[in-house]
Structures are given as C-alpha cells and as structure tokens.
Amino acid sequence: MDNLEVHESADGLVVFQEIDDRVHHLNPTASIIFELCDGAHDVAGIAAQVRDVFSLDHLPIGETMECIEMLIREGLVH
C-alpha cells in the first residue's frame, strides 16, 4: 500500500502507517505473511511458505488466515 513505510528490524518488520500515524511491529511470522500478501500468492501458498521457513510438520492454514485477517483489519493489506 502506498501509505506504508516498511523497515526491517532484528525481530521482524516495523510498518509505519502514514495516514493514521500508527506503527506496527510484525513478528517474523507476520512479516513473512505481510510480504507475501502481494496478490501473487493465495492463502495455501503463503501457508506453505510459512511451513517451509519454520520447518513445521503441518500446513498452518488457520494460523495464516488469522494473521491475514489481522493485517486486513489493521489496514496493512487489502
């Protein structure tokens, strides 16, 4: 989104929302999901990336969807 300023931090991303003057601190998992919410990946594809990055033994579909819904509610993705 155009109104976001994104910076890497030691433990994820810091996202500044210029319009609302809000700062969001995303943990490593939320950071990966945020970066993959680019319109080129579906929920299953994003969950597969999370599984692979964190060497999970299951596909975290529910957790990924919850995170995406939070990012939408906060206005970080649409």
mmCIF file of the N, C-alpha and C atoms, coordinates in Angstrom:
data_MODEL
# 
_entry.id   MODEL 
# 
loop_
_atom_site.group_PDB 
_atom_site.id 
_atom_site.type_symbol 
_atom_site.label_atom_id 
_atom_site.label_alt_id 
_atom_site.label_comp_id 
_atom_site.label_asym_id 
_atom_site.label_entity_id 
_atom_site.label_seq_id 
_atom_site.pdbx_PDB_ins_code 
_atom_site.Cartn_x 
_atom_site.Cartn_y 
_atom_site.Cartn_z 
_atom_site.occupancy 
_atom_site.B_iso_or_equiv 
_atom_site.pdbx_formal_charge 
_atom_site.auth_seq_id 
_atom_site.auth_comp_id 
_atom_site.auth_asym_id 
_atom_site.auth_atom_id 
_atom_site.pdbx_PDB_model_num 
ATOM 1   N N  . MET A 1 1  ? 0.841  -1.172  0.000  1.00 0.00 ? 1  MET A N  1 
ATOM 2   C CA . MET A 1 1  ? 0.000  0.000   0.000  1.00 0.00 ? 1  MET A CA 1 
ATOM 3   C C  . MET A 1 1  ? 0.892  1.243   0.000  1.00 0.00 ? 1  MET A C  1 
ATOM 4   N N  . ASP A 1 2  ? 0.404  2.272   -0.604 1.00 0.00 ? 2  ASP A N  1 
ATOM 5   C CA . ASP A 1 2  ? 1.194  3.482   -0.777 1.00 0.00 ? 2  ASP A CA 1 
ATOM 6   C C  . ASP A 1 2  ? 1.470  4.231   0.520  1.00 0.00 ? 2  ASP A C  1 
ATOM 7   N N  . ASN A 1 3  ? 0.593  4.106   1.500  1.00 0.00 ? 3  ASN A N  1 
ATOM 8   C CA . ASN A 1 3  ? 0.747  4.895   2.720  1.00 0.00 ? 3  ASN A CA 1 
ATOM 9   C C  . ASN A 1 3  ? 1.562  4.179   3.791  1.00 0.00 ? 3  ASN A C  1 
ATOM 10  N N  . LEU A 1 4  ? 2.330  3.166   3.424  1.00 0.00 ? 4  LEU A N  1 
ATOM 11  C CA . LEU A 1 4  ? 3.112  2.401   4.381  1.00 0.00 ? 4  LEU A CA 1 
ATOM 12  C C  . LEU A 1 4  ? 4.606  2.612   4.186  1.00 0.00 ? 4  LEU A C  1 
ATOM 13  N N  . GLU A 1 5  ? 5.288  2.735   5.295  1.00 0.00 ? 5  GLU A N  1 
ATOM 14  C CA . GLU A 1 5  ? 6.744  2.796   5.292  1.00 0.00 ? 5  GLU A CA 1 
ATOM 15  C C  . GLU A 1 5  ? 7.216  1.568   6.068  1.00 0.00 ? 5  GLU A C  1 
ATOM 16  N N  . VAL A 1 6  ? 7.974  0.701   5.405  1.00 0.00 ? 6  VAL A N  1 
ATOM 17  C CA . VAL A 1 6  ? 8.359  -0.586  5.987  1.00 0.00 ? 6  VAL A CA 1 
ATOM 18  C C  . VAL A 1 6  ? 9.862  -0.618  6.223  1.00 0.00 ? 6  VAL A C  1 
ATOM 19  N N  . HIS A 1 7  ? 10.238 -1.046  7.436  1.00 0.00 ? 7  HIS A N  1 
ATOM 20  C CA . HIS A 1 7  ? 11.646 -1.162  7.807  1.00 0.00 ? 7  HIS A CA 1 
ATOM 21  C C  . HIS A 1 7  ? 11.884 -2.514  8.461  1.00 0.00 ? 7  HIS A C  1 
ATOM 22  N N  . GLU A 1 8  ? 13.014 -3.119  8.147  1.00 0.00 ? 8  GLU A N  1 
ATOM 23  C CA . GLU A 1 8  ? 13.388 -4.366  8.804  1.00 0.00 ? 8  GLU A CA 1 
ATOM 24  C C  . GLU A 1 8  ? 13.898 -4.054  10.197 1.00 0.00 ? 8  GLU A C  1 
ATOM 25  N N  . SER A 1 9  ? 13.600 -4.962  11.125 1.00 0.00 ? 9  SER A N  1 
ATOM 26  C CA . SER A 1 9  ? 14.143 -4.862  12.471 1.00 0.00 ? 9  SER A CA 1 
ATOM 27  C C  . SER A 1 9  ? 14.765 -6.213  12.821 1.00 0.00 ? 9  SER A C  1 
ATOM 28  N N  . ALA A 1 10 ? 15.384 -6.294  13.958 1.00 0.00 ? 10 ALA A N  1 
ATOM 29  C CA . ALA A 1 10 ? 16.054 -7.536  14.366 1.00 0.00 ? 10 ALA A CA 1 
ATOM 30  C C  . ALA A 1 10 ? 15.072 -8.693  14.508 1.00 0.00 ? 10 ALA A C  1 
ATOM 31  N N  . ASP A 1 11 ? 13.822 -8.391  14.803 1.00 0.00 ? 11 ASP A N  1 
ATOM 32  C CA . ASP A 1 11 ? 12.847 -9.451  15.045 1.00 0.00 ? 11 ASP A CA 1 
ATOM 33  C C  . ASP A 1 11 ? 11.607 -9.352  14.161 1.00 0.00 ? 11 ASP A C  1 
ATOM 34  N N  . GLY A 1 12 ? 11.754 -8.865  12.955 1.00 0.00 ? 12 GLY A N  1 
ATOM 35  C CA . GLY A 1 12 ? 10.626 -8.794  12.031 1.00 0.00 ? 12 GLY A CA 1 
ATOM 36  C C  . GLY A 1 12 ? 10.625 -7.508  11.236 1.00 0.00 ? 12 GLY A C  1 
ATOM 37  N N  . LEU A 1 13 ? 9.448  -6.899  11.145 1.00 0.00 ? 13 LEU A N  1 
ATOM 38  C CA . LEU A 1 13 ? 9.293  -5.646  10.400 1.00 0.00 ? 13 LEU A CA 1 
ATOM 39  C C  . LEU A 1 13 ? 8.616  -4.601  11.273 1.00 0.00 ? 13 LEU A C  1 
ATOM 40  N N  . VAL A 1 14 ? 8.959  -3.360  11.024 1.00 0.00 ? 14 VAL A N  1 
ATOM 41  C CA . VAL A 1 14 ? 8.256  -2.228  11.608 1.00 0.00 ? 14 VAL A CA 1 
ATOM 42  C C  . VAL A 1 14 ? 7.575  -1.526  10.445 1.00 0.00 ? 14 VAL A C  1 
ATOM 43  N N  . VAL A 1 15 ? 6.253  -1.389  10.556 1.00 0.00 ? 15 VAL A N  1 
ATOM 44  C CA . VAL A 1 15 ? 5.469  -0.787  9.479  1.00 0.00 ? 15 VAL A CA 1 
ATOM 45  C C  . VAL A 1 15 ? 4.821  0.485   10.018 1.00 0.00 ? 15 VAL A C  1 
ATOM 46  N N  . PHE A 1 16 ? 5.128  1.603   9.382  1.00 0.00 ? 16 PHE A N  1 
ATOM 47  C CA . PHE A 1 16 ? 4.546  2.889   9.759  1.00 0.00 ? 16 PHE A CA 1 
ATOM 48  C C  . PHE A 1 16 ? 3.435  3.217   8.786  1.00 0.00 ? 16 PHE A C  1 
ATOM 49  N N  . GLN A 1 17 ? 2.245  3.462   9.329  1.00 0.00 ? 17 GLN A N  1 
ATOM 50  C CA . GLN A 1 17 ? 1.076  3.839   8.544  1.00 0.00 ? 17 GLN A CA 1 
ATOM 51  C C  . GLN A 1 17 ? 0.962  5.359   8.582  1.00 0.00 ? 17 GLN A C  1 
ATOM 52  N N  . GLU A 1 18 ? 1.357  5.994   7.507  1.00 0.00 ? 18 GLU A N  1 
ATOM 53  C CA . GLU A 1 18 ? 1.405  7.455   7.458  1.00 0.00 ? 18 GLU A CA 1 
ATOM 54  C C  . GLU A 1 18 ? 0.041  8.098   7.670  1.00 0.00 ? 18 GLU A C  1 
ATOM 55  N N  . ILE A 1 19 ? -0.975 7.597   7.021  1.00 0.00 ? 19 ILE A N  1 
ATOM 56  C CA . ILE A 1 19 ? -2.305 8.214   7.089  1.00 0.00 ? 19 ILE A CA 1 
ATOM 57  C C  . ILE A 1 19 ? -2.836 8.229   8.522  1.00 0.00 ? 19 ILE A C  1 
ATOM 58  N N  . ASP A 1 20 ? -2.678 7.112   9.237  1.00 0.00 ? 20 ASP A N  1 
ATOM 59  C CA . ASP A 1 20 ? -3.203 7.002   10.603 1.00 0.00 ? 20 ASP A CA 1 
ATOM 60  C C  . ASP A 1 20 ? -2.163 7.342   11.666 1.00 0.00 ? 20 ASP A C  1 
ATOM 61  N N  . ASP A 1 21 ? -0.927 7.598   11.245 1.00 0.00 ? 21 ASP A N  1 
ATOM 62  C CA . ASP A 1 21 ? 0.171  7.874   12.171 1.00 0.00 ? 21 ASP A CA 1 
ATOM 63  C C  . ASP A 1 21 ? 0.288  6.745   13.200 1.00 0.00 ? 21 ASP A C  1 
ATOM 64  N N  . ARG A 1 22 ? 0.316  5.506   12.681 1.00 0.00 ? 22 ARG A N  1 
ATOM 65  C CA . ARG A 1 22 ? 0.398  4.322   13.533 1.00 0.00 ? 22 ARG A CA 1 
ATOM 66  C C  . ARG A 1 22 ? 1.637  3.507   13.165 1.00 0.00 ? 22 ARG A C  1 
ATOM 67  N N  . VAL A 1 23 ? 2.196  2.837   14.162 1.00 0.00 ? 23 VAL A N  1 
ATOM 68  C CA . VAL A 1 23 ? 3.351  1.974   13.959 1.00 0.00 ? 23 VAL A CA 1 
ATOM 69  C C  . VAL A 1 23 ? 2.960  0.558   14.349 1.00 0.00 ? 23 VAL A C  1 
ATOM 70  N N  . HIS A 1 24 ? 3.303  -0.395  13.492 1.00 0.00 ? 24 HIS A N  1 
ATOM 71  C CA . HIS A 1 24 ? 3.025  -1.810  13.743 1.00 0.00 ? 24 HIS A CA 1 
ATOM 72  C C  . HIS A 1 24 ? 4.351  -2.558  13.792 1.00 0.00 ? 24 HIS A C  1 
ATOM 73  N N  . HIS A 1 25 ? 4.515  -3.389  14.805 1.00 0.00 ? 25 HIS A N  1 
ATOM 74  C CA . HIS A 1 25 ? 5.700  -4.236  14.922 1.00 0.00 ? 25 HIS A CA 1 
ATOM 75  C C  . HIS A 1 25 ? 5.272  -5.663  14.579 1.00 0.00 ? 25 HIS A C  1 
ATOM 76  N N  . LEU A 1 26 ? 5.734  -6.165  13.445 1.00 0.00 ? 26 LEU A N  1 
ATOM 77  C CA . LEU A 1 26 ? 5.359  -7.506  13.000 1.00 0.00 ? 26 LEU A CA 1 
ATOM 78  C C  . LEU A 1 26 ? 6.446  -8.499  13.384 1.00 0.00 ? 26 LEU A C  1 
ATOM 79  N N  . ASN A 1 27 ? 6.032  -9.598  14.010 1.00 0.00 ? 27 ASN A N  1 
ATOM 80  C CA . ASN A 1 27 ? 6.999  -10.643 14.352 1.00 0.00 ? 27 ASN A CA 1 
ATOM 81  C C  . ASN A 1 27 ? 7.452  -11.342 13.072 1.00 0.00 ? 27 ASN A C  1 
ATOM 82  N N  . PRO A 1 28 ? 8.416  -12.253 13.173 1.00 0.00 ? 28 PRO A N  1 
ATOM 83  C CA . PRO A 1 28 ? 8.922  -12.901 11.952 1.00 0.00 ? 28 PRO A CA 1 
ATOM 84  C C  . PRO A 1 28 ? 7.843  -13.586 11.112 1.00 0.00 ? 28 PRO A C  1 
ATOM 85  N N  . THR A 1 29 ? 6.907  -14.263 11.758 1.00 0.00 ? 29 THR A N  1 
ATOM 86  C CA . THR A 1 29 ? 5.849  -14.949 11.007 1.00 0.00 ? 29 THR A CA 1 
ATOM 87  C C  . THR A 1 29 ? 4.949  -13.945 10.299 1.00 0.00 ? 29 THR A C  1 
ATOM 88  N N  . ALA A 1 30 ? 4.488  -12.938 11.022 1.00 0.00 ? 30 ALA A N  1 
ATOM 89  C CA . ALA A 1 30 ? 3.623  -11.917 10.420 1.00 0.00 ? 30 ALA A CA 1 
ATOM 90  C C  . ALA A 1 30 ? 4.355  -11.160 9.323  1.00 0.00 ? 30 ALA A C  1 
ATOM 91  N N  . SER A 1 31 ? 5.656  -10.986 9.484  1.00 0.00 ? 31 SER A N  1 
ATOM 92  C CA . SER A 1 31 ? 6.459  -10.291 8.467  1.00 0.00 ? 31 SER A CA 1 
ATOM 93  C C  . SER A 1 31 ? 6.469  -11.064 7.156  1.00 0.00 ? 31 SER A C  1 
ATOM 94  N N  . ILE A 1 32 ? 6.664  -12.373 7.249  1.00 0.00 ? 32 ILE A N  1 
ATOM 95  C CA . ILE A 1 32 ? 6.660  -13.214 6.040  1.00 0.00 ? 32 ILE A CA 1 
ATOM 96  C C  . ILE A 1 32 ? 5.301  -13.150 5.372  1.00 0.00 ? 32 ILE A C  1 
ATOM 97  N N  . ILE A 1 33 ? 4.252  -13.298 6.175  1.00 0.00 ? 33 ILE A N  1 
ATOM 98  C CA . ILE A 1 33 ? 2.898  -13.278 5.620  1.00 0.00 ? 33 ILE A CA 1 
ATOM 99  C C  . ILE A 1 33 ? 2.612  -11.921 4.983  1.00 0.00 ? 33 ILE A C  1 
ATOM 100 N N  . PHE A 1 34 ? 2.968  -10.834 5.648  1.00 0.00 ? 34 PHE A N  1 
ATOM 101 C CA . PHE A 1 34 ? 2.781  -9.483  5.121  1.00 0.00 ? 34 PHE A CA 1 
ATOM 102 C C  . PHE A 1 34 ? 3.461  -9.334  3.764  1.00 0.00 ? 34 PHE A C  1 
ATOM 103 N N  . GLU A 1 35 ? 4.698  -9.778  3.665  1.00 0.00 ? 35 GLU A N  1 
ATOM 104 C CA . GLU A 1 35 ? 5.446  -9.643  2.415  1.00 0.00 ? 35 GLU A CA 1 
ATOM 105 C C  . GLU A 1 35 ? 4.848  -10.486 1.291  1.00 0.00 ? 35 GLU A C  1 
ATOM 106 N N  . LEU A 1 36 ? 4.220  -11.612 1.643  1.00 0.00 ? 36 LEU A N  1 
ATOM 107 C CA . LEU A 1 36 ? 3.639  -12.481 0.624  1.00 0.00 ? 36 LEU A CA 1 
ATOM 108 C C  . LEU A 1 36 ? 2.215  -12.079 0.229  1.00 0.00 ? 36 LEU A C  1 
ATOM 109 N N  . CYS A 1 37 ? 1.623  -11.132 0.937  1.00 0.00 ? 37 CYS A N  1 
ATOM 110 C CA . CYS A 1 37 ? 0.287  -10.634 0.582  1.00 0.00 ? 37 CYS A CA 1 
ATOM 111 C C  . CYS A 1 37 ? 0.426  -9.599  -0.526 1.00 0.00 ? 37 CYS A C  1 
ATOM 112 N N  . ASP A 1 38 ? 0.900  -10.064 -1.662 1.00 0.00 ? 38 ASP A N  1 
ATOM 113 C CA . ASP A 1 38 ? 1.195  -9.174  -2.781 1.00 0.00 ? 38 ASP A CA 1 
ATOM 114 C C  . ASP A 1 38 ? 0.278  -9.401  -3.973 1.00 0.00 ? 38 ASP A C  1 
ATOM 115 N N  . GLY A 1 39 ? -0.732 -10.237 -3.782 1.00 0.00 ? 39 GLY A N  1 
ATOM 116 C CA . GLY A 1 39 ? -1.659 -10.537 -4.868 1.00 0.00 ? 39 GLY A CA 1 
ATOM 117 C C  . GLY A 1 39 ? -1.215 -11.691 -5.737 1.00 0.00 ? 39 GLY A C  1 
ATOM 118 N N  . ALA A 1 40 ? 0.013  -12.136 -5.577 1.00 0.00 ? 40 ALA A N  1 
ATOM 119 C CA . ALA A 1 40 ? 0.528  -13.244 -6.383 1.00 0.00 ? 40 ALA A CA 1 
ATOM 120 C C  . ALA A 1 40 ? 0.429  -14.585 -5.656 1.00 0.00 ? 40 ALA A C  1 
ATOM 121 N N  . HIS A 1 41 ? 0.098  -14.561 -4.364 1.00 0.00 ? 41 HIS A N  1 
ATOM 122 C CA . HIS A 1 41 ? 0.048  -15.781 -3.565 1.00 0.00 ? 41 HIS A CA 1 
ATOM 123 C C  . HIS A 1 41 ? -1.336 -15.947 -2.944 1.00 0.00 ? 41 HIS A C  1 
ATOM 124 N N  . ASP A 1 42 ? -1.830 -17.192 -2.932 1.00 0.00 ? 42 ASP A N  1 
ATOM 125 C CA . ASP A 1 42 ? -3.074 -17.464 -2.230 1.00 0.00 ? 42 ASP A CA 1 
ATOM 126 C C  . ASP A 1 42 ? -2.746 -17.920 -0.809 1.00 0.00 ? 42 ASP A C  1 
ATOM 127 N N  . VAL A 1 43 ? -3.769 -18.117 0.021  1.00 0.00 ? 43 VAL A N  1 
ATOM 128 C CA . VAL A 1 43 ? -3.561 -18.480 1.421  1.00 0.00 ? 43 VAL A CA 1 
ATOM 129 C C  . VAL A 1 43 ? -2.770 -19.778 1.540  1.00 0.00 ? 43 VAL A C  1 
ATOM 130 N N  . ALA A 1 44 ? -3.093 -20.765 0.735  1.00 0.00 ? 44 ALA A N  1 
ATOM 131 C CA . ALA A 1 44 ? -2.378 -22.048 0.803  1.00 0.00 ? 44 ALA A CA 1 
ATOM 132 C C  . ALA A 1 44 ? -0.902 -21.872 0.446  1.00 0.00 ? 44 ALA A C  1 
ATOM 133 N N  . GLY A 1 45 ? -0.626 -21.051 -0.540 1.00 0.00 ? 45 GLY A N  1 
ATOM 134 C CA . GLY A 1 45 ? 0.758  -20.803 -0.932 1.00 0.00 ? 45 GLY A CA 1 
ATOM 135 C C  . GLY A 1 45 ? 1.535  -20.068 0.149  1.00 0.00 ? 45 GLY A C  1 
ATOM 136 N N  . ILE A 1 46 ? 0.872  -19.106 0.797  1.00 0.00 ? 46 ILE A N  1 
ATOM 137 C CA . ILE A 1 46 ? 1.515  -18.377 1.889  1.00 0.00 ? 46 ILE A CA 1 
ATOM 138 C C  . ILE A 1 46 ? 1.768  -19.322 3.056  1.00 0.00 ? 46 ILE A C  1 
ATOM 139 N N  . ALA A 1 47 ? 0.770  -20.149 3.382  1.00 0.00 ? 47 ALA A N  1 
ATOM 140 C CA . ALA A 1 47 ? 0.925  -21.115 4.480  1.00 0.00 ? 47 ALA A CA 1 
ATOM 141 C C  . ALA A 1 47 ? 2.055  -22.095 4.189  1.00 0.00 ? 47 ALA A C  1 
ATOM 142 N N  . ALA A 1 48 ? 2.199  -22.502 2.931  1.00 0.00 ? 48 ALA A N  1 
ATOM 143 C CA . ALA A 1 48 ? 3.288  -23.411 2.556  1.00 0.00 ? 48 ALA A CA 1 
ATOM 144 C C  . ALA A 1 48 ? 4.644  -22.748 2.763  1.00 0.00 ? 48 ALA A C  1 
ATOM 145 N N  . GLN A 1 49 ? 4.739  -21.467 2.445  1.00 0.00 ? 49 GLN A N  1 
ATOM 146 C CA . GLN A 1 49 ? 5.990  -20.737 2.667  1.00 0.00 ? 49 GLN A CA 1 
ATOM 147 C C  . GLN A 1 49 ? 6.311  -20.665 4.161  1.00 0.00 ? 49 GLN A C  1 
ATOM 148 N N  . VAL A 1 50 ? 5.299  -20.371 4.973  1.00 0.00 ? 50 VAL A N  1 
ATOM 149 C CA . VAL A 1 50 ? 5.492  -20.313 6.427  1.00 0.00 ? 50 VAL A CA 1 
ATOM 150 C C  . VAL A 1 50 ? 5.949  -21.681 6.939  1.00 0.00 ? 50 VAL A C  1 
ATOM 151 N N  . ARG A 1 51 ? 5.292  -22.738 6.484  1.00 0.00 ? 51 ARG A N  1 
ATOM 152 C CA . ARG A 1 51 ? 5.682  -24.099 6.878  1.00 0.00 ? 51 ARG A CA 1 
ATOM 153 C C  . ARG A 1 51 ? 7.141  -24.361 6.550  1.00 0.00 ? 51 ARG A C  1 
ATOM 154 N N  . ASP A 1 52 ? 7.547  -24.000 5.354  1.00 0.00 ? 52 ASP A N  1 
ATOM 155 C CA . ASP A 1 52 ? 8.916  -24.266 4.911  1.00 0.00 ? 52 ASP A CA 1 
ATOM 156 C C  . ASP A 1 52 ? 9.945  -23.426 5.673  1.00 0.00 ? 52 ASP A C  1 
ATOM 157 N N  . VAL A 1 53 ? 9.665  -22.157 5.873  1.00 0.00 ? 53 VAL A N  1 
ATOM 158 C CA . VAL A 1 53 ? 10.607 -21.270 6.561  1.00 0.00 ? 53 VAL A CA 1 
ATOM 159 C C  . VAL A 1 53 ? 10.832 -21.721 8.000  1.00 0.00 ? 53 VAL A C  1 
ATOM 160 N N  . PHE A 1 54 ? 9.777  -22.151 8.663  1.00 0.00 ? 54 PHE A N  1 
ATOM 161 C CA . PHE A 1 54 ? 9.879  -22.520 10.073 1.00 0.00 ? 54 PHE A CA 1 
ATOM 162 C C  . PHE A 1 54 ? 9.953  -24.034 10.292 1.00 0.00 ? 54 PHE A C  1 
ATOM 163 N N  . SER A 1 55 ? 10.103 -24.796 9.210  1.00 0.00 ? 55 SER A N  1 
ATOM 164 C CA . SER A 1 55 ? 10.229 -26.268 9.283  1.00 0.00 ? 55 SER A CA 1 
ATOM 165 C C  . SER A 1 55 ? 9.111  -26.898 10.109 1.00 0.00 ? 55 SER A C  1 
ATOM 166 N N  . LEU A 1 56 ? 7.891  -26.488 9.827  1.00 0.00 ? 56 LEU A N  1 
ATOM 167 C CA . LEU A 1 56 ? 6.732  -27.035 10.537 1.00 0.00 ? 56 LEU A CA 1 
ATOM 168 C C  . LEU A 1 56 ? 6.348  -28.387 9.949  1.00 0.00 ? 56 LEU A C  1 
ATOM 169 N N  . ASP A 1 57 ? 5.704  -29.207 10.759 1.00 0.00 ? 57 ASP A N  1 
ATOM 170 C CA . ASP A 1 57 ? 5.278  -30.517 10.274 1.00 0.00 ? 57 ASP A CA 1 
ATOM 171 C C  . ASP A 1 57 ? 3.840  -30.506 9.758  1.00 0.00 ? 57 ASP A C  1 
ATOM 172 N N  . HIS A 1 58 ? 3.204  -29.335 9.777  1.00 0.00 ? 58 HIS A N  1 
ATOM 173 C CA . HIS A 1 58 ? 1.847  -29.210 9.249  1.00 0.00 ? 58 HIS A CA 1 
ATOM 174 C C  . HIS A 1 58 ? 1.726  -27.909 8.449  1.00 0.00 ? 58 HIS A C  1 
ATOM 175 N N  . LEU A 1 59 ? 0.700  -27.838 7.649  1.00 0.00 ? 59 LEU A N  1 
ATOM 176 C CA . LEU A 1 59 ? 0.427  -26.632 6.867  1.00 0.00 ? 59 LEU A CA 1 
ATOM 177 C C  . LEU A 1 59 ? -0.431 -25.700 7.730  1.00 0.00 ? 59 LEU A C  1 
ATOM 178 N N  . PRO A 1 60 ? 0.086  -24.550 8.140  1.00 0.00 ? 60 PRO A N  1 
ATOM 179 C CA . PRO A 1 60 ? -0.634 -23.683 9.079  1.00 0.00 ? 60 PRO A CA 1 
ATOM 180 C C  . PRO A 1 60 ? -1.685 -22.793 8.412  1.00 0.00 ? 60 PRO A C  1 
ATOM 181 N N  . ILE A 1 61 ? -2.667 -23.418 7.793  1.00 0.00 ? 61 ILE A N  1 
ATOM 182 C CA . ILE A 1 61 ? -3.704 -22.668 7.068  1.00 0.00 ? 61 ILE A CA 1 
ATOM 183 C C  . ILE A 1 61 ? -4.481 -21.748 8.018  1.00 0.00 ? 61 ILE A C  1 
ATOM 184 N N  . GLY A 1 62 ? -4.976 -22.290 9.123  1.00 0.00 ? 62 GLY A N  1 
ATOM 185 C CA . GLY A 1 62 ? -5.780 -21.493 10.052 1.00 0.00 ? 62 GLY A CA 1 
ATOM 186 C C  . GLY A 1 62 ? -5.006 -20.326 10.622 1.00 0.00 ? 62 GLY A C  1 
ATOM 187 N N  . GLU A 1 63 ? -3.781 -20.584 11.063 1.00 0.00 ? 63 GLU A N  1 
ATOM 188 C CA . GLU A 1 63 ? -2.951 -19.540 11.644 1.00 0.00 ? 63 GLU A CA 1 
ATOM 189 C C  . GLU A 1 63 ? -2.610 -18.460 10.618 1.00 0.00 ? 63 GLU A C  1 
ATOM 190 N N  . THR A 1 64 ? -2.350 -18.901 9.392  1.00 0.00 ? 64 THR A N  1 
ATOM 191 C CA . THR A 1 64 ? -2.035 -17.962 8.318  1.00 0.00 ? 64 THR A CA 1 
ATOM 192 C C  . THR A 1 64 ? -3.236 -17.083 8.011  1.00 0.00 ? 64 THR A C  1 
ATOM 193 N N  . MET A 1 65 ? -4.411 -17.693 7.954  1.00 0.00 ? 65 MET A N  1 
ATOM 194 C CA . MET A 1 65 ? -5.626 -16.930 7.675  1.00 0.00 ? 65 MET A CA 1 
ATOM 195 C C  . MET A 1 65 ? -5.901 -15.931 8.791  1.00 0.00 ? 65 MET A C  1 
ATOM 196 N N  . GLU A 1 66 ? -5.701 -16.332 10.051 1.00 0.00 ? 66 GLU A N  1 
ATOM 197 C CA . GLU A 1 66 ? -5.887 -15.409 11.174 1.00 0.00 ? 66 GLU A CA 1 
ATOM 198 C C  . GLU A 1 66 ? -4.960 -14.206 11.052 1.00 0.00 ? 66 GLU A C  1 
ATOM 199 N N  . CYS A 1 67 ? -3.723 -14.449 10.684 1.00 0.00 ? 67 CYS A N  1 
ATOM 200 C CA . CYS A 1 67 ? -2.764 -13.366 10.530 1.00 0.00 ? 67 CYS A CA 1 
ATOM 201 C C  . CYS A 1 67 ? -3.160 -12.443 9.379  1.00 0.00 ? 67 CYS A C  1 
ATOM 202 N N  . ILE A 1 68 ? -3.578 -13.014 8.270  1.00 0.00 ? 68 ILE A N  1 
ATOM 203 C CA . ILE A 1 68 ? -4.013 -12.206 7.127  1.00 0.00 ? 68 ILE A CA 1 
ATOM 204 C C  . ILE A 1 68 ? -5.215 -11.347 7.515  1.00 0.00 ? 68 ILE A C  1 
ATOM 205 N N  . GLU A 1 69 ? -6.153 -11.932 8.246  1.00 0.00 ? 69 GLU A N  1 
ATOM 206 C CA . GLU A 1 69 ? -7.324 -11.178 8.683  1.00 0.00 ? 69 GLU A CA 1 
ATOM 207 C C  . GLU A 1 69 ? -6.928 -10.015 9.593  1.00 0.00 ? 69 GLU A C  1 
ATOM 208 N N  . MET A 1 70 ? -5.928 -10.233 10.466 1.00 0.00 ? 70 MET A N  1 
ATOM 209 C CA . MET A 1 70 ? -5.433 -9.167  11.334 1.00 0.00 ? 70 MET A CA 1 
ATOM 210 C C  . MET A 1 70 ? -4.781 -8.067  10.495 1.00 0.00 ? 70 MET A C  1 
ATOM 211 N N  . LEU A 1 71 ? -3.981 -8.454  9.506  1.00 0.00 ? 71 LEU A N  1 
ATOM 212 C CA . LEU A 1 71 ? -3.330 -7.466  8.642  1.00 0.00 ? 71 LEU A CA 1 
ATOM 213 C C  . LEU A 1 71 ? -4.364 -6.644  7.875  1.00 0.00 ? 71 LEU A C  1 
ATOM 214 N N  . ILE A 1 72 ? -5.445 -7.276  7.464  1.00 0.00 ? 72 ILE A N  1 
ATOM 215 C CA . ILE A 1 72 ? -6.529 -6.576  6.772  1.00 0.00 ? 72 ILE A CA 1 
ATOM 216 C C  . ILE A 1 72 ? -7.222 -5.604  7.731  1.00 0.00 ? 72 ILE A C  1 
ATOM 217 N N  . ARG A 1 73 ? -7.561 -6.091  8.940  1.00 0.00 ? 73 ARG A N  1 
ATOM 218 C CA . ARG A 1 73 ? -8.233 -5.233  9.932  1.00 0.00 ? 73 ARG A CA 1 
ATOM 219 C C  . ARG A 1 73 ? -7.391 -4.000  10.258 1.00 0.00 ? 73 ARG A C  1 
ATOM 220 N N  . GLU A 1 74 ? -6.088 -4.169  10.313 1.00 0.00 ? 74 GLU A N  1 
ATOM 221 C CA . GLU A 1 74 ? -5.186 -3.056  10.639 1.00 0.00 ? 74 GLU A CA 1 
ATOM 222 C C  . GLU A 1 74 ? -4.909 -2.150  9.439  1.00 0.00 ? 74 GLU A C  1 
ATOM 223 N N  . GLY A 1 75 ? -5.405 -2.547  8.271  1.00 0.00 ? 75 GLY A N  1 
ATOM 224 C CA . GLY A 1 75 ? -5.221 -1.729  7.078  1.00 0.00 ? 75 GLY A CA 1 
ATOM 225 C C  . GLY A 1 75 ? -3.856 -1.848  6.444  1.00 0.00 ? 75 GLY A C  1 
ATOM 226 N N  . LEU A 1 76 ? -3.146 -2.945  6.758  1.00 0.00 ? 76 LEU A N  1 
ATOM 227 C CA . LEU A 1 76 ? -1.802 -3.130  6.202  1.00 0.00 ? 76 LEU A CA 1 
ATOM 228 C C  . LEU A 1 76 ? -1.832 -3.840  4.851  1.00 0.00 ? 76 LEU A C  1 
ATOM 229 N N  . VAL A 1 77 ? -2.838 -4.626  4.607  1.00 0.00 ? 77 VAL A N  1 
ATOM 230 C CA . VAL A 1 77 ? -3.030 -5.275  3.304  1.00 0.00 ? 77 VAL A CA 1 
ATOM 231 C C  . VAL A 1 77 ? -4.511 -5.199  2.966  1.00 0.00 ? 77 VAL A C  1 
ATOM 232 N N  . HIS A 1 78 ? -4.823 -5.429  1.705  1.00 0.00 ? 78 HIS A N  1 
ATOM 233 C CA . HIS A 1 78 ? -6.238 -5.458  1.308  1.00 0.00 ? 78 HIS A CA 1 
ATOM 234 C C  . HIS A 1 78 ? -6.471 -6.557  0.300  1.00 0.00 ? 78 HIS A C  1 
# 
